[in-house]
Amino acid sequence: MKVIELGQEALEAQGLVLQRLALRIGRRVAYFVIAAVFGLFAAVSLHGLLWAFALDVLHFSALESAASVLGFDLLIVVIFGLLGMRRVADPVEFEAKVRRDRKFLEFKQAFALSTLTGLLFGPLGRFAGRKAAGGVRNIFTRR
């Protein structure tokens, strides 16, 4: 019975790990979507404003103004892209993985113990036990 309980607990922990993994992947996808949307909107809406600002206020040439606008857009895309690539597990997911690993180890140990006791007390174990007892008896009996 303990083997089944340990197996169920290990599966529950694995379910929690998969649930938290799905949440983390969803968060990463959201960051990528934000990066893409902002990249498109930034390319459309801020280009003219930043180009004019760099041209008039900073006294850049037309080429330097365009390069500064492009650099700003790429900076924003890189920042949100890096946020989307993070693979940091949250504490709940980490604890669930530790719990799953412990329960799986206990499950393997309990399964191995139940298999061993089944062999020792089963038909094969009784046969080997009788043969071993007979061998010991033959050593100590008189001839």
Backbone bond lengths (Angstrom), bond angles and torsions (degrees), N, CA, C in turn:
res aa  C-N    CA-C-N  psi(-1)  N-CA   C-N-CA  omega(-1)  CA-C   N-CA-C  phi
1 M - - - 1.446 - - 1.527 110.91 -
2 K 1.339 116.41 -35.41 1.456 119.68 -179.45 1.522 110.84 -65.17
3 V 1.327 116.90 -33.15 1.455 120.72 179.89 1.529 109.64 -62.36
4 I 1.315 117.18 -43.02 1.463 121.20 -179.31 1.524 110.47 -66.33
5 E 1.338 117.08 -42.42 1.466 120.47 179.20 1.527 111.34 -63.07
6 L 1.331 116.17 -42.42 1.464 119.53 178.92 1.524 110.84 -65.17
7 G 1.322 116.01 -39.25 1.459 119.83 177.50 1.520 111.50 -63.85
8 Q 1.323 116.97 -41.06 1.461 120.34 178.24 1.523 111.31 -64.75
9 E 1.330 117.74 -42.39 1.458 120.54 179.07 1.522 111.55 -65.27
10 A 1.347 116.12 -38.39 1.466 119.13 177.47 1.527 110.45 -65.02
11 L 1.335 117.01 -38.50 1.463 120.05 178.80 1.532 111.35 -69.75
12 E 1.337 117.35 -36.10 1.464 120.11 176.21 1.527 110.83 -63.24
13 A 1.327 115.85 -42.67 1.464 119.52 178.34 1.521 110.91 -64.61
14 Q 1.335 116.53 -39.61 1.466 119.87 177.69 1.522 110.47 -64.50
15 G 1.328 117.60 -37.89 1.454 121.03 176.60 1.516 111.82 -61.99
16 L 1.330 116.74 -40.94 1.457 120.35 177.81 1.522 111.12 -66.43
17 V 1.332 116.40 -38.89 1.475 120.20 177.25 1.525 109.90 -61.44
18 L 1.331 117.10 -44.79 1.457 119.92 -178.99 1.530 111.48 -67.60
19 Q 1.336 116.55 -36.06 1.460 120.01 177.93 1.524 110.75 -63.72
20 R 1.325 116.77 -46.57 1.461 120.11 -179.66 1.528 110.74 -68.35
21 L 1.326 117.27 -34.27 1.458 120.93 176.64 1.527 110.47 -63.50
22 A 1.323 116.68 -41.31 1.464 120.35 178.14 1.529 110.62 -63.62
23 L 1.325 117.15 -40.55 1.458 120.08 177.44 1.533 111.40 -63.12
24 R 1.318 115.53 -42.08 1.467 119.76 -179.68 1.527 110.88 -65.77
25 I 1.325 117.16 -41.16 1.462 120.30 178.37 1.531 110.04 -66.01
26 G 1.332 116.42 -39.34 1.462 119.79 176.61 1.514 112.24 -61.64
27 R 1.330 116.25 -40.20 1.459 120.70 177.77 1.526 110.57 -64.25
28 R 1.327 116.43 -41.06 1.464 119.95 178.89 1.524 111.02 -64.33
29 V 1.327 116.86 -41.49 1.461 120.37 178.34 1.523 110.07 -62.70
30 A 1.338 116.62 -40.66 1.466 120.18 178.29 1.526 110.56 -61.48
31 Y 1.319 117.64 -41.42 1.460 120.09 177.58 1.526 111.32 -62.70
32 F 1.331 117.05 -41.09 1.456 120.01 178.40 1.529 111.20 -65.07
33 V 1.320 116.90 -39.15 1.463 119.84 178.52 1.528 110.02 -64.89
34 I 1.338 116.17 -43.65 1.463 119.60 177.59 1.527 110.56 -60.14
35 A 1.325 116.28 -42.73 1.465 119.29 179.25 1.518 110.89 -62.11
36 A 1.318 117.67 -41.78 1.460 120.49 -178.98 1.524 111.31 -68.41
37 V 1.330 116.86 -44.93 1.462 120.14 -179.23 1.527 110.40 -64.18
38 F 1.325 115.39 -45.10 1.462 117.56 180.00 1.510 111.00 -65.46
39 G 1.299 116.47 -35.92 1.464 119.19 177.13 1.511 111.95 -61.64
40 L 1.327 116.49 -41.45 1.468 119.16 178.90 1.530 111.79 -70.58
41 F 1.328 116.13 -46.30 1.456 118.59 -179.32 1.523 111.97 -65.83
42 A 1.301 115.52 -36.88 1.456 118.85 178.77 1.518 110.92 -65.55
43 A 1.302 115.69 -37.36 1.457 119.10 179.19 1.523 111.18 -66.66
44 V 1.328 116.55 -31.81 1.464 119.79 -177.27 1.522 111.84 -85.88
45 S 1.326 117.40 -47.61 1.466 119.47 -168.47 1.519 114.87 -91.13
46 L 1.294 119.09 -36.08 1.451 120.61 -173.68 1.526 114.63 -91.61
47 H 1.305 116.59 -14.44 1.460 118.25 -176.34 1.526 112.27 -59.48
48 G 1.305 113.90 -49.61 1.470 116.90 -178.11 1.517 111.97 -64.16
49 L 1.325 116.95 -42.85 1.463 120.60 -178.80 1.531 111.78 -64.39
50 L 1.305 116.51 -48.66 1.461 119.36 -178.98 1.527 111.99 -67.83
51 W 1.317 115.79 -35.84 1.463 118.39 178.55 1.526 110.37 -64.50
52 A 1.320 116.12 -44.06 1.462 119.69 179.28 1.517 111.29 -66.55
53 F 1.334 116.95 -38.81 1.471 120.26 178.27 1.520 110.71 -62.70
54 A 1.320 115.90 -47.06 1.466 118.92 -179.41 1.523 111.33 -66.21
55 L 1.293 117.08 -33.93 1.463 120.85 -178.55 1.523 111.86 -72.57
56 D 1.318 117.23 -45.68 1.465 120.44 -174.75 1.524 113.47 -87.28
57 V 1.324 116.88 -48.55 1.469 120.04 -173.08 1.518 111.66 -82.61
58 L 1.314 117.16 -45.45 1.465 120.65 -176.15 1.525 112.38 -88.12
59 H 1.306 117.79 -6.68 1.467 124.10 178.79 1.534 111.89 59.16
60 F 1.350 115.24 40.41 1.458 120.37 173.78 1.520 108.55 -82.46
61 S 1.317 114.57 160.23 1.462 118.34 171.87 1.532 107.95 -77.74
62 A 1.307 116.45 174.09 1.472 119.97 -179.37 1.527 110.81 -62.38
63 L 1.325 117.53 -39.22 1.465 121.11 -179.92 1.525 111.36 -68.90
64 E 1.314 116.99 -42.95 1.466 120.16 178.78 1.531 110.98 -65.10
65 S 1.320 117.58 -36.58 1.462 121.10 177.63 1.519 110.81 -63.80
66 A 1.316 116.55 -45.29 1.471 120.55 178.91 1.523 111.15 -64.05
67 A 1.324 118.08 -39.39 1.464 121.46 179.39 1.523 111.26 -66.98
68 S 1.318 117.74 -37.44 1.466 119.30 179.11 1.530 110.92 -68.26
69 V 1.329 117.70 -37.91 1.469 121.23 177.28 1.522 109.91 -64.53
70 L 1.308 116.99 -44.43 1.462 120.66 178.32 1.530 111.27 -62.83
71 G 1.314 117.69 -40.53 1.468 121.04 178.07 1.514 112.28 -62.33
72 F 1.330 117.75 -40.58 1.461 121.04 177.55 1.529 111.23 -63.82
73 D 1.319 117.38 -43.92 1.471 121.22 178.50 1.528 111.33 -61.33
74 L 1.296 116.13 -44.53 1.467 119.49 179.98 1.526 111.62 -66.08
75 L 1.309 117.59 -35.06 1.460 120.86 177.00 1.523 111.14 -61.34
76 I 1.329 117.39 -45.48 1.469 121.00 179.15 1.524 110.68 -64.50
77 V 1.322 118.13 -42.73 1.461 121.55 179.07 1.526 110.74 -62.77
78 V 1.326 117.79 -41.66 1.466 121.25 179.54 1.530 111.15 -65.60
79 I 1.324 117.59 -41.47 1.473 120.54 -179.50 1.521 110.59 -61.08
80 F 1.354 117.56 -50.87 1.457 118.99 -179.03 1.528 111.91 -71.81
81 G 1.305 118.08 -29.41 1.460 120.29 174.57 1.514 111.85 -64.11
82 L 1.333 116.64 -41.32 1.467 120.31 177.25 1.531 111.26 -67.25
83 L 1.326 117.19 -37.87 1.467 119.54 175.42 1.524 111.24 -61.69
84 G 1.325 116.74 -37.28 1.455 120.44 179.06 1.516 113.57 -71.77
85 M 1.327 117.70 -22.49 1.467 120.90 -178.08 1.517 113.33 -89.01
86 R 1.328 117.30 -3.57 1.469 118.68 -179.74 1.517 110.15 -65.10
87 R 1.315 116.62 140.37 1.466 122.35 179.61 1.515 110.70 -124.04
88 V 1.289 117.35 39.03 1.456 121.09 -177.42 1.527 108.81 -83.85
89 A 1.319 116.42 125.12 1.464 121.12 178.41 1.521 109.57 -80.01
90 D 1.326 115.66 142.65 1.459 118.62 177.50 1.524 109.61 -80.03
91 P 1.331 118.80 165.11 1.469 121.33 -175.03 1.527 113.76 -60.32
92 V 1.322 118.11 -34.09 1.467 120.13 -179.63 1.519 110.24 -66.71
93 E 1.329 116.71 -42.67 1.459 120.04 178.60 1.520 110.96 -65.32
94 F 1.325 116.94 -41.08 1.461 120.70 179.02 1.528 110.73 -62.28
95 E 1.335 117.32 -45.17 1.467 121.45 179.53 1.529 110.68 -64.32
96 A 1.322 117.21 -38.27 1.462 120.26 178.41 1.528 111.11 -65.59
97 K 1.334 117.28 -37.24 1.462 119.63 177.31 1.524 111.26 -66.12
98 V 1.335 117.10 -41.33 1.463 120.77 178.24 1.524 110.01 -63.60
99 R 1.351 116.25 -44.25 1.462 120.41 179.53 1.526 110.95 -63.56
100 R 1.343 116.41 -42.07 1.456 120.13 178.42 1.519 111.12 -61.23
101 D 1.331 117.75 -44.77 1.455 120.81 -178.84 1.524 111.59 -64.33
102 R 1.339 116.75 -41.05 1.470 119.79 178.34 1.522 111.64 -64.16
103 K 1.324 116.62 -46.40 1.468 120.16 -178.86 1.514 111.28 -66.53
104 F 1.326 117.34 -35.61 1.456 119.47 177.81 1.524 110.86 -67.11
105 L 1.340 116.78 -37.65 1.462 120.18 176.51 1.529 110.65 -65.34
106 E 1.336 117.02 -43.81 1.463 119.90 176.24 1.521 111.26 -62.44
107 F 1.333 116.39 -38.45 1.456 121.04 178.46 1.523 111.04 -61.92
108 K 1.331 116.55 -44.74 1.464 119.74 179.31 1.520 111.20 -63.95
109 Q 1.346 116.34 -40.80 1.462 119.59 179.90 1.526 110.87 -66.22
110 A 1.326 117.73 -43.76 1.462 121.03 179.42 1.522 110.56 -65.58
111 F 1.330 117.03 -38.84 1.454 120.25 178.61 1.518 110.97 -65.82
112 A 1.326 117.01 -41.58 1.463 120.64 178.44 1.520 110.28 -65.05
113 L 1.343 117.54 -40.51 1.463 121.13 179.04 1.514 110.90 -65.53
114 S 1.336 117.74 -42.17 1.464 119.57 179.87 1.525 110.86 -68.00
115 T 1.312 117.57 -34.57 1.462 120.67 176.43 1.519 110.65 -66.80
116 L 1.332 115.91 -42.93 1.464 120.06 179.36 1.520 111.37 -64.29
117 T 1.321 117.14 -44.76 1.474 118.77 178.99 1.513 110.77 -66.88
118 G 1.329 117.81 -33.69 1.459 120.31 176.15 1.514 111.35 -63.95
119 L 1.319 117.06 -37.40 1.472 119.79 177.56 1.520 111.83 -70.59
120 L 1.337 116.37 -40.72 1.460 119.28 -177.28 1.521 112.31 -69.78
121 F 1.323 117.17 -39.83 1.459 119.90 -175.54 1.520 112.72 -100.27
122 G 1.306 117.46 0.03 1.459 121.57 178.03 1.524 110.61 -84.59
123 P 1.326 117.14 -172.37 1.474 121.59 -178.05 1.531 112.79 -60.40
124 L 1.311 118.02 -40.07 1.458 120.85 179.68 1.525 110.67 -65.44
125 G 1.327 117.01 -41.58 1.463 121.07 179.15 1.522 111.99 -66.04
126 R 1.328 116.48 -40.08 1.467 119.16 178.38 1.528 110.90 -65.83
127 F 1.331 116.99 -40.36 1.465 120.69 179.10 1.525 110.24 -63.40
128 A 1.340 116.91 -47.72 1.467 120.41 -179.70 1.523 110.51 -65.87
129 G 1.321 117.59 -36.13 1.464 121.07 178.23 1.516 111.57 -65.18
130 R 1.333 116.88 -42.16 1.475 120.01 177.79 1.522 111.40 -63.58
131 K 1.323 116.83 -42.08 1.468 120.43 179.49 1.532 110.65 -65.04
132 A 1.337 117.08 -41.60 1.461 120.07 179.56 1.528 110.39 -67.06
133 A 1.328 117.39 -41.52 1.475 120.30 178.22 1.521 110.18 -65.44
134 G 1.321 116.80 -38.00 1.460 120.02 177.00 1.521 111.35 -65.06
135 G 1.325 117.65 -39.00 1.465 120.86 178.06 1.514 111.47 -65.10
136 V 1.331 117.59 -41.57 1.467 121.04 177.59 1.518 109.93 -66.52
137 R 1.312 116.97 -40.35 1.471 121.18 179.05 1.531 110.79 -62.79
138 N 1.338 117.42 -39.04 1.466 120.94 179.22 1.527 110.69 -67.04
139 I 1.285 119.03 -31.60 1.473 121.39 179.91 1.519 110.36 -68.38
140 F 1.317 117.45 -39.93 1.463 120.89 -173.64 1.550 114.18 -96.01
141 T 1.275 118.71 -4.19 1.478 119.12 179.20 1.516 109.64 -86.82
142 R 1.355 114.73 155.12 1.470 119.54 178.42 1.506 111.04 -82.69
143 R 1.308 114.84 149.65 1.457 119.76 178.71 1.472 111.26 -111.36
